[in-house]
């Protein structure tokens, strides 16, 4: 969230010129750094800002600076080459702001190939910290940071602030970064260019909250309701994997690290926390957490604001502030006898007025300079900087995966060439075709194989050259860029020559076949084969010539690195690739014709038939691969054409100082306003003189306020947000770059409380004083703005789960107060756990969604829509949805739409839900069949692709594609992969009528090691039987006492013998299971097992009340009987008892009875 001033201005800036970023360094001005002493000496020299300009510094070793006294290099203006070495042990306890290995990197300076390991933590200085630099105005290329950095504001893994002239390329952060505001893995704030950077570190993943001082607490504003869940949670703001805030360019960057903390933080994004510049080709893979405005790419996509204060208004404001300062000084002269409170407030107002006037003067100067620059640009095309390197980076970054596809196809072609070589070389061994013809065929096959190898080598070199083009474009080195494009040109020339060699080999094959006499096939069939080869020769020759023409076109760039030469060259190449695509189509057709002719050559002998089939099989694969080549070439054509149709990314060169001056101005004016309110309350009866002074100050402040309002929204009152802004997002969607997120992808899980999106949490203007409440309306006294705005999300895709606790969650955007979403695709799971407004593209939209596709599962309360939960303008969008849970207001297109006249041309496949709020509207939101959906213009390839994926322990182990509505009940489930200590199973799922892609995830449970029977022993609660081993929770053991016709012969004791039947139901038993059987109270027992009709004595161990034995198989019948010694003991004991009783009775009978007295 920005200060009000930043919201008023928010002019997105950058200078990122390839040519201007290359420093000029004299060979004799080279400094070598070999140890800490050299580094400390360099630091001392660089305390003078001009010392390092033109100096080349080369790091020669890894250096550990811990304990050396080295802290940082104050300012640097030359070229620092780290040589791939590491500075470790860096420890900075910042006593002042702007800290890093370099405090300042000057404009025109270059730092490259350096790794820094260390820590930077706040002391007195709390802002603008970076692992490489505190503030960067130059180029930082191929650098890395490992460690920890913590502060209050503008904290980044590489730089604290990247200014408008700053360029950061191919840098990596693997450190832990924490801050309260503007926190990024690469930069805290970015106004310049960040290209192809990667964050793998943790950004604001701790639960530290904003510090609150006692003087910040307003006791009168405390409310018992504040303790409720709905109260604002103080936390950090503007947190991103690459940049906390970006008003410049973020191109082809990736985040893999975790960003944010659950239920805390505002404006949290996988790439940028908040952005108003240009983000393109970026991918998030990490988990993103926060409270409000949280997205996979950006937390809050703010509009690019095109207008700002006029210099006339600022001059009028400056005069008014001057007058106010005089009135405050007069009042100070009249308050000698007033209270300390009143005196303190007046002094504070005086300070605020002075600060405000200084800020206004700075703004006047900078605005004047800016307007002069705009005038210069209009006249001389000087001050508007065209950064074509970002465009080049984007284009070649997109080419890399396509070239890799061509590499894969080329590998397969090489296999085909090997097969063809083997087939053709062996022809004369199996038939008498003549020595000369046989030799020609062998030579032709060898040349064909060599030509295919040359093609593969050329494609490999093209890929390597593209990588070098990317590196040089990112680094901004004009000479390296020209050399890399020269290498690309040479690789394409080699490809052209290789196709020429292929042509020669095909001509040899054709001639050799023509020379063969006596083949048992008709002349017509033979001629068809020759004709097919002839067509193939013509097509391949077309590809050879076209690739040669591409190389010639690239020469324009090599000779003159400029946007005009790049645009012209790629415009030419785009047309040439059309010819290549046509030729490739013809190659595929010719191959298929040859295959058909070979298949029809049924007059060959059996041996020759087998050989022909072998050749045809090889060519079958070549035909399919030819189609793949054509598809790849079409992708290349589209990428190249896109670059040729674009203009360079253009921004006006304002940096963070302008924003800070504006911020200071409005902070001062807000301070005056607050103090005046307090002063009016404090002064009750201080005399007419002071009252008059106060009235004059109040009047003057009202005048200042009116000047601000008149400058921004003249002659208008009681404005809503819509009244004071004009959303221009729908204009120049493709060509414009202001306030745009383009071609970005989210793969990570996004989870927050409110306003959560797969690409952007919110597209809105935010009021910084209360992050919980984005501005919705302003009154007549508001210091807000009236500007044209633009915010666009174009061609973005979301595959990750997006989950919100409360309202507004969408596959692309959570909440859209303004802006446009166009040509986007949402495929992730979208859910609100306890709120409303859930959409496949946007949760809540008050603006426009166009030409987008959503195929997703939705879950929430009310207002659930395939495109928008609540929609406004929704045009030409298409959806396939499934609802997991809901209450009401459901639509396959929108849960609801206020003005259905703005809903046009949308369609959906019927999965049980109508178009808008359970009603479909013809021409607006209507169902179509699967086949009709397949005819939709611009339909993504993956939109009608459905799969069942089997996932185990985080890995996909099997994928089963299916068509819409297919019955998959009989598909074969894969085996669940083993996991130590666990057993796995697939969830039970109805696959009979599949209308949606699904992922079946293996469910793992710990092994059960003991099964106990439900049956118990006689007169006890102890289980009758137990089994030990490895079982699932569904396995069971049953046991019961049973009767048999005949006990074992050795089972003495009659009724004391017990027969127990045991059965185990389990799929895990292999052969033998250890079981325990309840033996009862017997001291000693014997055990038998019934096998067939015979009892066999079993070995066992005794353990308390149980005996332990091994059971083969899954069931058994056992007899437990007292041992013989035990029975004999019973008899002996009984005999003794009888004898004892007889002896006692005999004694009783012999005893005389005494007479009674």
Secondary structure, DSSP 8 states (H G I E B T S, - for coil): ---HHHHHH--------TTTT-----TT-EEEE-SHHHHHHHHHHTTSTTTTTT-EEEE-S-EE-TTS----EEEE-SEEE-TT-EEEEEEEEESSS-BSSEEEE-TT-EEES-EEEEEEEESS--EEEESSEEEESSEEES-EEEEEEE-SEEEESSEEEE-TT-EEES-EE-SEEE-SEEEESSEEEESSEEES-EE-S-BS-S-------GGG--GGG--GGGGSTTS-----EEEESSEEEESSEEES-EE-S-BSBTTB-EEEESSEEEESSEEES-EE-S-EE-SEEEESSEEEE--EE-----HHHHHHHHHHHHHHHHHHHHHHHT-TTS-HHHHHHHHHHHHHHHHHHHHHHHHHHHHHHHHHHHHHHHHHS-SSEEEHHHHHHHHHHHHHHHHHHHHHHHHHHHHHHHHHHHHHHTHHHHS---HHHHHHHHHHHHHHHHHHHHHHHHHHHHHHHHHHHHHHHHHT-HHHHHHHHHHHHHHHHHHHHHHHHHHHHHHHHHHHHHH----SS-HHHHHHHHHHHHHHHHHHHHHHHHHHHHHHHHHHHHH--SHHHHHHHHHHHHHHHHHHHHHHHHHHHHHHHHHHHHHT-TTS-HHHHHHHHHHHHHHHHHHHHHHHHHHHHHHHHHHHHHHHH---EEE----HHHHHHHHHHHHHHHHHHHHHHHHHHH-SSS-HHHHHHHHHHHHHHHHHHHHHHHHHHTT--S-BHHHHEEE-TTSSTTT--TTEEES-EE-S-EEESEEEESSEEEES---TT-TTS---B--TT-----EEEE-EEES-EE-S-EEESSS-EESSEEEESS-EEES-EE-S-EEESS---EESSEEEESSEEES-EEEEEEE-SEEEESSEEEESEEES-EEEEEEEE--EEEESSEEEES-GGGEESEEEE-SS--SBTTB-BTTTEEEE-HHHHTTSTT--TTTT-EEEEEEETTEEEEEEEE-TTB--TT--------BTTEEEE------SSB-S-EEEE-EEEE-EEEEE-S-B-TTS-SBSEEEEEEE-TT-EEEEEE---S---TT-TTGGG-EEEEEEEE-S---SEEEEEEE-TT-SSEEEEEEETTEEEE---EEETTEEEEEEESSEEEEEEEE-HHHHHHHHHHHHHHHHHHHHHHHHHHHS------
